[in-house]
Amino acid sequence: MSLSSGTKLGRYEIRAKIGEGGMGEVYLAKDTKLDRKVALKILPAEVASHHDRMRRFVQEAKAVSALNHPNILTIHEIDESDTGHFIATEFIDGETLRERMRKGPLNVSEALDIATQIASALAAAHAAGIVHRDIKPENVMLRSDGIVKVLDFGLAKLTERKTEAVDTEAETKAQVKTKLGMVMGTVGYMSPEQTRGLEIDARSDVWSLGVVLYELLTGKTPFAAETPNDSIAAILTREPAPLDENTPTELQRIIRKSLQKKADERYQTVRDVFLDLKNLKHALEFAAEIERSQFPSPKAASAGAANRSENAAALRSAAAQTQNSLPQPTSSAEYIVTSIRNHKRGGSAGSLILLALIGIGLWFFLFRPSGGKQIESIAVLPFVNESGGQDAEYLSDGITETLISSLSQLPNLNVKPRASVFRYKGKEINPQTIGKELNVPAILNGRVVQRGQDLSLFVELIDLALDKVVWSQQYNRKQSDLVSLQSEIARDVSSKLKSKLSGADEQKLAKTYTTNPEAYRLYLQGRFYWNKREEKDLRKAMDYFNQAIALDSNYALAYAGLADSYAILSSYGFMPVSEADPKTLEFARRALSLDDTLAEPHAAIARQLAQHDYDFAGAEDEFKRAMQLNRNYATAHQWYAETLTYLGKFDEAFAEFRRALEIEPLSLPINWDFGRTLYMSRRYDESFTQFKKTVEMDPGFARTHRSFAELYRIRKDYTNAVAESARFFELSGQPQNAVLLRESFAKDGWVGYLRLATAANSPLKENNWLLARAYIELGEKDKAFAELNNAYESRTGVAFLKVEPQLDPLRSDPRFQDLMKKVGLPQ
């Protein structure tokens, strides 16, 4: 019975039916706990009721779920509800390979790409002792971004039948027998040993992959016949029809070797198939690039496009002839090595030409001419956490931030900052749209899967001009290798971007700051919580940073993290300045004593010197040092602009804000702070527009509502000022104060609010700086000055003394001039 939309199976809510078959019905559903799309397979009652089949299926599904491979469908869980047993898997937005093949023939490049990804998935499964047994186009899906997913590892066991005969009615039906003399698989894709009911191993999957690859190129299986029994006879006795003469010779060899009827004469591992397919793919890409590109020799350069095509064609032809004239080793890599060895022994003209082809390929990628455009800007999108739990979120976010930081060190490469890219986290947006919004020609994205101590990363680089994935790589590591992994990925990405690295650049990419993997993991967790900017999260971040330092007392980044945490705690009013500032300085200086090339500690020290110590000259030196060390550290530009605002240097402040917003156009703190400086400079209309823009970016950013209230206040629009203040309290987790504020204003107007704010033991708990402004509006100047002096002693807000518009009624008072001198502000 079909399930209707809205039906709930545990945490899953049915959205639509998307398929059905022998395995049961398949539905698109929403995981209401993790807020993601999933596919639910509802198992037939006759299958679920067979305890032995269910036990074996669950056992194998568990093994498959532990593979964590980007080309293997992820199984989230197996469970049951009142409706029956079901399997929750990742939802694939795409089509089956069969559906793709029905649309028309695939070219060699497409076929190679698909087959290589299938081979990669099978290699991972075989390494875990799992044989698929039913590789066919129906069990392969293509995502819209080109990623291949292999489905139904072990699921054929669910359709086990009592009879031992092969189904002769439908060639695409799967049958499974698990003992000697039993048959399992799909007839057209079965290996000879499968059709005979013999015991099978991983080499049977090699055969099936060869069949799929043959079909991709020709549109039909190599042993197609009128009946399944005829197909079995063909598999056992007949050779496949030759491939088209335009099919690359090496590809013909790979298919021919995969389809050897004796398993011992076939590829012995699918990894060897994967390596040969991958090497061939790269070789063909080299040839294609050469044909499109200009050769480095002057003669070739002047010959024009026609000669370049002729030369590339001649080289491909010569390489093919050479390949045919040489013995065929096991893999393409061995083939190249063998050619070089033959040349060293005396060699032939053929191997010289082959070496020339390889050399030109290397020249193209390492020293491509100016006509080949180097990618100069990139966005590293938030890596997707596919580990199935929020507790690993810090890892995917941390790896993203580390890559942004590492790649930002490279010359001539503009890397979009965290604030610009993290707004795309968890959203399914077309890469072209992201590229236009961020104005970048390339995007790097990835997925992270953590299972115990095993870590799998799949990274891909998308060239938006070509609208294709130009590079992808899978990294399988232990968590103990996490420290070195980020620099390895950064180097690989840099290479694919055609960045020319000096020795110093290489050192920057290789820099890891700690050799302790657990300390690095704790640091990533600390930064994950620090980015939330709420008091409880900042304190949790500090705990992780301290744990990292306990494991590595020389971990500079962890000390920098502590300095940043204390700086934000005091700046946001979560901790008294007198308690936070000494800690900020202590940990920032400790970080710099370990590594004086870090920009962040310099900026943290500078902000404290300006905001709380009123040492504006010292702050300027530290800010300039921070920006010299990291020209793309937007926060340093923002805080320096804020310091220039204290001094009334608005034009210089605006220039720094513009620079900060060029780097991080979507940063909420920077956009909000820019609006504040516009307000301080009395450009109220522009300030209003800027605050409105910031609210539209994120209506939940509380501080913008507080600033909006101050702007309405200076305009004497008290109704909106109260509304915005109340909204600030609501977003800050103080709904009771929001209610109290509205009630006071409704009862006694604006004066009612001012009396509430200045009352002894007021629940609003406003700081001295804010209380001073309330007393000014009440006409109580003496109390206002008393609060300003208290603010000076507590180092709270007084840096804005020169420019705050609400203080204008006090400026003619000599006490105000004395306070300005104490702070060190110019008159």
N, C-alpha and C positions, 0 to 999 in steps of 0.2 A: 504494500500500500504506500503510495507516494505521500510525502510529508508536505504540509502547506507552509507557506512563508510565515515566519514568526514562531514556529514550533521550536521548543527549547529542549536540547539534549544536554543536561548538565550546564556547563558554562557556555555552550554553543547555541547560537540562535540561527535557525534555517533562514536563508535568504531566497534561494532558487535552486531548482533541480538542473544539473548541468550534464548529466549522462547516466547511462546504466548499461549493464552487461552481465556476464556470468558471475562477476564479483559482487553484484548487487547494484544498488542505486548510489549515485554520487551527487552531493549537494554542495553548493556554495554556502558557507556559513560565516558568522562573525563570532570570534572568540571574545566574549564580553569582558573577560578578565584582563586580557592583554591588548584589547582593541585592535585586532588584526583579522584579515580575511584568512579563512582556512577552507580546505576541502574535506568533507566528511563522506566516507564510504560506509554505507549501511550494509552489513553483511547479511546474506540470506539466512533465514531461520534454520534451514537444513544444514547449513555449514556451521553456524554458531552452536547448534545443538550437538555436534559431533565433537566430544571432548578431546579425543586424541588429535584430531586435525587442529582444533583451536590451540591446544597445548604446543604443538609443533610450530604453528604459525606465529604465536606470541613469542616463542623462543627465537625464531629467525628474525622476526620484526625487531626485537630488541637488539640483535646483532647488527642489523642494517641501520637502525637509528643511531648506533654508536660510530658509524662511518664518518659522519660530518664532512661530506664532500660536496663542493658546490655544484657538481653535475649529477648528484643523486638526490631524489626527492626526499625531503626531510619528513620523518614521521614524528609527530608531536606526542601522541599518546594513543593507547588502545583502551577503550572503556565500554561500558554498557549502561543503558538507561531502560526505561519502560518500553521504549520502541525496539530495543535490541542492541546487539553489539555493533560498535562502530570504530572506525580508525580515523583519527584526525591527522591530516598532513598539511604541509604548506600548500597554498593555493597558487597554481601556475597560470599566469595571464598569458596565454599563447595558444598554440595548436599542436596536434600530434604531428610527428614526422610524416605519417601517412597522409594527413590532410594537406600538408605542404606539398608533397609529391603529386597530389592530384591537381594542383594548380599549374603544373608545368615542370619541365626538366630543370635540374640544378646544374650549375656549371662546376668545373673541377674545384675551384676555390671554395665554393659553398659546401660541396660534398666533403672535402678535406677537413674543413672547419668542424662540421658536424661529427664526422667519424673520429677526429682527434679527441673531441670532448667525450664521446661515448667511451673511447679507449681509456681515457683518463679515469672515468668513473669505474670502469671494470677493473682497472689496475688496483684501485683503492679497495674494491670489494674482494678481489682475489687475495690481496695482502692480508685481509682479515679472515680468509678461509671461506668466503662466500662465493658461490658460483650462481650466476643469474639463471641460466638454463632456458631463457625465453626471450632473447634479444630479437626484436622485430620493430618495424616502424610504429606500430601501435603502442609500444611501450617506451617510446621516446617522445618527449615534448620539447618544443622550441618556444622559448620565451620571446616576447616582443623585442627584447634588447639583444637577441642572438645567443643567449645562454641556453645550453642544452641540458635537459633533465632526464635521467633514466629512471623509469618507474618500475614498480611491482617486483622488486627483489624478493623472491621467495613466496610471492602471493599466489603463484600457480598451485601451490599445495592446497589451497582452499578449494580447487575444483577437481580434486582427486576423485576418480571413479572406481567402482568395484571391478569393472571389466579391464582386461589387460590389452584390449585391442585398440589400435589407433583410430581416432574418429575419422571416418571416411566421408563425412558429410560436409565438413567445413575446414578448409585448409588453415584458416586463421584461428581455429579454436585451440586452446592450450590443454594439454593433458599431462598429468604428472604421475609417475610411478617412482617409488623411492627405493626399490630393491632391484637386484640383478634380474634381468629379463623383463623389466617394466620400462615403459616408454614415457618420456615427459618432454614437453616442448611444443612448438608449432611446426608442422610438417615442412613447410617451405624453407625454414631456417634451421632445421635440425642438422646436426653433424652426423656423419655416417655411424659413429658409435651410438648416438642417440637413437637413430632409427632401428638399430639392431637390439636395443634394450640392454646394451652393455653399460658397465659403470663408466661414469664420465667425470672429467675434471675441468680445470679452467680452460684447457685447449678447445673444449667444445664451444665456449663463448667466443674464442678467437675465430672459429669457423663461422658462427652466426654473424659476427661483426663483418667478416669478409663478404657474406651474402648481402647484408644491408648496404655495404659500400658499393658492391656491384650493382645493386638495384638503384641506388642513388644516381649512378652514372648512366644506366641504360634504360631505366624505367620498368624493368622486369627482373624477377629473381633468376639466378643462373640455372636452376633446375626445374623451372616451371613445366608443368605437364597437365594433361586433361583431368586426371584424378589424383588424389593424394597418394594412392598406391604407386601410380606411375612416377610421381615426384620422388618417392622413396627409392624406386629403382634407379632413377636418374642420379640421385645423390650417391648411390653406391657404385654406379658403373660408368657414368658419363662425365666427360669434361665440359666445363662451361664454354659457351660460344665466346670467341675472341672479342675483346673490347675494341671500340673504335680506334683507328690508327692515330687519331689526334690525342688520345689519352696518353699522358706522360709515361714514358717507359718505366720509370721507377714506381709509379702508381700501379701499373700492370703487374710488376713484380711483387708488390706488397699483397695485392689481391690474390695472385696466383699462389703465393706461399701460404696465405691464410686458408686457402681452399684445398690444401693437400688432403687426400682422403685418409692417409695414415697419420694419426695424431703425432707420431714421432717425427714426421717430416714437415709438420706445420711449425709456425712460430711456437716456441715453447712457453712463452709468457706474453700476456697482452701488453705488458709494459714495453716489450720490444716493438710491438706493432705501434704503440703510441709514439715511441721515439722516432721510428721511421716516418710515420705520418707527419709528425711535428717538423722533422728535418726537411722533408720534401716541401711542406708548406712554406717554410722559411726560404728555401731555395727558389721556389716559384715567385715568392714576393720579391726577392732580390732581382730576379730577371725582369719582373714587371716594373720595378722602380728604375732599373737601368734603362729600360726602353723609354721611360718617360723623362729620363734625366739626361743632362749633358755630361759627356765624358771629360775627364780632366785634361786630356792632351789637346794642345792647340789645334792640331789637324782635325781632330774629331769635333772640336768646338766650332770650327769654321765650316764644317761639312753640312750643317743644318739638320733639321729634323729627319729628313729622309735617310741620310747616312746613319744617324743615331739608331733608327729603327733597323736598318740593314745590319749594323754592327751587332746590336743586341740579338737579332735573329740568328746571325752567323755564330755568335757565341753559344746561344742555346743549342743550335744544330750541332756545333762542334762538340759541346759537352755531352749531348745525347749520343753522338757517334763514339766518343771516348768511353762513355758508360757501357755501350754495347760491346766494345772491344776488350773491356777489362773483366776479370772474374768478379762475380757478385758476392760481396761479403754479407754478413747477417744484417747489418743496419747501414743506413745512409752515413752515419758518423764514421763507422769503420771503413766505408767505401772511400770517403774523402781521405782519411788517414792512409789507407792502402795506396791511393793514387800518389800521395806525397812521397811515401816510401819508395814506390816504383820510380818516381822521378829522381830520387836521390841515388838509386842504384844505376841510373843510366837513362831510364825513363823513355818517354815517347813524346811526339808532338801533341798527341791527344791529352796526356796528363799536363803538359805545359799550358794548353788552352784551358783545361779545367782549373788549374791554379790561377790563371788570369781571371777567369770568371769569379772565383772566390775573392781574389784580390780587389777586383772592381766593386764587388758587393761590399766588402769591408770599407773601401774608400768612400763609397756612397754614404754609409751610415756614420762613419767617423769624421769625414771631411767633405760633406756634401757642399756643393757650390751655393752661391748666394741665391740662386734661383729656387732652391729648396728652403721654404720658410721655416725658421725655427719657432717653436711655440714659446711665446714670451709671457703668457699669463695663464693661470690655471686655478681652478676651484677644487679643493679636496672636500668632497661631500661627506657628511657624517656616515661613518661605517655602520652597517646594519648589524645589530646583535641578533644572531640566529641561534643562540644557545638555549632559547626557550625560557629564560628567566630574567627578571629585572636585576638580579644580583650580579650579572655580568655586564650590565650597561656601562659601568665605569670603564671596562676594558675597551669596548668599541669606541666610546667617546675619547678615551685617553690616547688610543692609537691614532685617531683622527687628529687630535691636537698636536701630538708629537710629530706627525708627518708635516702638518702645517708649519710648525716651528722649524723643523729641519730644512724643508724646502725653501722657507723664507730666507735662509742664510745664503742662498745661491745668488750670484750676480746676474743681472739682466733677466730675472724671473720674478714676476709679480704674482704672489700667492694670496688669494683672497683670505681674509682673516676669519677667525672663529665666528664672530658675531654675524658675518655676512652669510655663512653657509649653514649654521645650525638651525636657522629658521626652516630649512627644508627637511629637518629630521623627522622621520616617520611619515613623510608625505610622498605620494606617488606622482611625481611631476616629470613631464617629458624633458629629457636632457637639453633639447634645443631651447625650450622655454627658460630653463635655468641659465643657459649660456647667454641668452639675450638679456636677462635680468641682471646678471653679474658682469656682462661684457667680457666674457672669456672665450677663447677658442677651444679650450680643452677642459675636460672634467675627469677627475680621478674618483672612483668610488670603490667600495669593497664591502665584504661581509666577514664577520668574525663568528666562529663557532668554538666554544670551549666545552670540553667534556673531561672532567677530572684534571689531569695534568697535561692533556693533549689540547693543542691549539691549532686551528686551521684558519688561514686567512686566504680569501680570494680577492684579488685586486684587478681592476681593469681600467684602462686609459681610453677615453673616448675623444676622438678628434671630431669636433662638431662641424667643421667645414666639410669633412668627408662623410659625416654622419655614420661612423662605424667605429667599432672597437678596434684600435690599432695595436693594442698590447694587452695581454692578460696573463696573470701568473697566480699559481696556487702555492702557498707556503704552509707546509705542515711541520710544526715544531712542538717541542715540549715547552711548558711555561717557563722552564729554566732558561730557555733561549730568547725570551721576550726582549731582553735588554738589547741584544745585537740585532734582533729582527727589524726594528724600526729603521735603523741606519741602512740595513741591507735593502729594504724596500725603497728608501729615499734614493739610494744610489741607482737602483734599477729604474726608477721613474725618471731620474735625471738623465740617464742614458737614453731612454726612449724619447725624451723631449729634445734630444740632440744638444743638451747643454755641454759646453766645453768647460771642464773643471780643472782648476789649478790644484797644486798640491795642498794649498791652504783650504780650498773648497772641499776637497776630499776629506780633510781632517775634520772640518765642521760637520759633514754628514756622518762621519764615523763616531763622533763624540757621543758618549752614552751617559756620562756623569756618575754612574754607579755600575759596579760589576755584580751587585747582589740582585738577583731577579725578584726576590720577595720584597726588597726595599722599593724597587721600581714599581711593582704591582701596588704597594701601599701608597706610593706617591700618586699614581694614576687615580686611585680611589679618593685621595685627598683633593686633587684638582676637580674631580667629578662633583664633589659636594661644594667646593669653593665657588664653582660657577653658578650655583643656585642662589647665592647672595642673601640667604635668610639666616637669622641668628643661629638656629639649631643646626643648620647645615654647615655654617662656618665653624662652629665648635666641633662638629664631627670631622670636618676637614683637618682641623688642627690636630685632632687625635691621630688621624692617619699619618700626617706629616711627622709627628713625634715618634710613631712606631717605626717609620722608615728610617729616621735618624738613629733610633736605638739599634737598628741592624747595620747601618753605615753612618758612622759619626762624621764622615767627610762628604756627605751628600749635599752639595750646594743647592740643588733645585728644591730639596725639601725644606731647607732653611729659608729660601726665597718664598716658598709657599706659606710658611709661618709668618713671615714679615707681611706678606700681602693680606693674610687673614686678619692680623691685628690692625692693619691699616683700615680695612673695610669695617671692622667691628667698631672702631672709634669714629670713623667718618659717618656711619649710618646711625650712630647713637646707641649701639648695642653694648658698648663698654665705655666706662669713663676714660677720657683722654689720658689722665694721670696714670692709669693702669695699662692702657694699650700702647702708648707712645714709646716708653722705654723698651718694650718687647719688640716693637717694630724696628727700632734702631739696632737692638741687639742682634736680631736674626738676620736683618739685611746686611749688617757689617760682617757677620759670620759667613754668610753666603759669598760676599765679595772677597773675603780672605781666602776662600777656597777656589773661587773662580771670578776674577775681576772683569770677565767679558760678558757677564750677565747684565742685561739692561734693566730687568725688573727691580732688583734691589736698589739700583741708583734712583729709579723713579719713585719708589716707596720712600726712600730717605728724603728726596727732594720735596715730595708733597708734605711730609711732616715738618720739614724746615720752614716751608712757606705757610702752611695752614695753622700750625700750632706753635712753632718757635719764632715765627715772624722774621726769619733770616732769609730775606728774599734774594739777596745776592748769592748766598750759598746754595739756595734752591735752584737758581738759574744755572749754576755750574753743574749741578747733579743732573738736571733735566737734559742739558746739552750733551752730557756724557752718555746718558741713556739713549738719546736719539742717535748719537754717533755710533753706538754699539749695535743698535737695531733700528734702522731707518723706518721700518714698518711697524714699530710698536706704537699703535694708535693711542693707547692710554697715556703714554708719556707726552704726546702732543696735546691731548685733552687736559691733563693736569697742569701742563705748562701754560696753556691758554687760560686756565682758571687763575693761575698765579698772576699772569699779566692783567687779568680783570681786577684782582685785588688792588693793583697799582694804578688802575684807570687807563691802562694802555690798550684801549679797545681795538684799534686797528691791527695791532700786532696779535692780540688775542683772537680776532676773527680769522687772521691768516693761519694761525695754528689750528683752530677748529676746522677750517676748510681742509687742511692737510689731514687731520684726524679722520674727517668724514670721507675723504678720498680713499683712505685705507679701509675704513669700516663704515660704509654708508648706512648700514642697518643697525648699528650699535645703539641700543636704547640709552645707556648712560651718556654717551657722547651727544646724541641728539637732544636729550633733556638738558644737559649742561650748556649746550650752545644756546638754547632758549633762555636759560637763566642769564647768560651774559648779555643777550639782547635786551632782557628786562633791566639789568643793571645799567645799561647804557641809555635807558629811557626810550628805546625803540620798541614801544609797546605793541604796535600792530604786528611788527615782524615777529616779536616774541610770541604773540598769540598764535600766529600761523605755525611757528615752529613747535609749540606745545601741542597744537592740534594734530600736526603731522606725527608727533611722537605717540600720542594717544591712539591714533589710527594704526600705528605699527603694533601696539600692544596695549589695549585698554586696561590690562591688569597691572601695568607698571605704576605702582602707587605714588612714587615721588613726582611724577608729572602732574598728578591731581593736586598735590600740595602746592606746587609752583603755580598752577592755574589759579588756585585760591588766592595766592599772593597778588597775582596780576589783576584779578577781579577786585581785590581789596583796594589796590591803588587807584582803581577806577571808581571806587565806591559803589560797586555792584555787589551789595552784600548778600543778596539772595543766592547768586551763583557762587559767591565765595564760600558760603556755608555748605552749599551742595557739594562743591569740590572737596572741601575739608572733610565732610562726612564720608565721601567716597574714599578719601585717603585712609581714614580710620578703618573702614570696612575692609579694604584691601590689605591693610596691615594687621589684620586679625584682631581688631578692637571694635566689634560691632556695637558693644554697649556704649562706647564713647560717641559713636556716630548717632545713636538714638538720643543720647543726652544733649549733644550739640544741636540737633534739630529741634528738640523740645525747648531748649533755652532760647533759641532764636525765634521760635513760634510764639513764645510767651513774652519775651522782653526785647525782641529785635537784636540789632548788632551789639548793643551795649550788654545785653544778656549774655552773649557769647564771650565778650571781653571780661565780664565779671566771673564767668565760669572758668576761663583760662587762668585768671590771676588769683583765684580763691586759694586760701591755704589748703594744702593737701588735695588740690584739684586732681580728679581722676585723669585729666588730659595729660598731666605730667610734661608740660612744655618746658623746653630748656630756657636758660637765662636770656639767650639771644631773642627768642620768640616772645618771652614775657616782656622784655624791654619795649618791643614794638607795640604790644598790647597797652602798656602803660602810657605810651606816647599818645595813642588814640583816646585814652581816657583823660588826657590832659595832666597826668601826674608825672612831670618831668623828673623830679627828684628820685622817684622810684624807678623810672626808666634808666637813669644814670647808675643807680645802685645795681640794677640787673646787668647793665653793660660792663660795669667793673667786675661783677661776679663772672660774667662771660669771659672777660680778659683773663681772670685768674684760672678759670677752668679750661681755657683755650678752646672755647666753643663759638665759632661763627664770626669772631671779631675781625678776622682777616678781610671781611667784606665791608668794614666800617666806612671806607672812603666812598663806596659806590652804591650802597643800599638806598633806594629812593625813599623808603619809609622812615629813614632817619633824618630826612631834610629838616623837619621842625627843630632839630637839636643843633644844627651846624653852626649857628651864630653864638652858641653858648661857649664860653672859654673852657668849660669842662670837656667839651667835645674835642677841642683842639689839643688839650693836654692828653686825652686818651689816644688821639691820632699819633702823637709823638711817642707815647709809650709803645704803641704797636710798631712804630717805625715806618709808617706810611707817609708818602710825600703830601705836603699841604696843598 
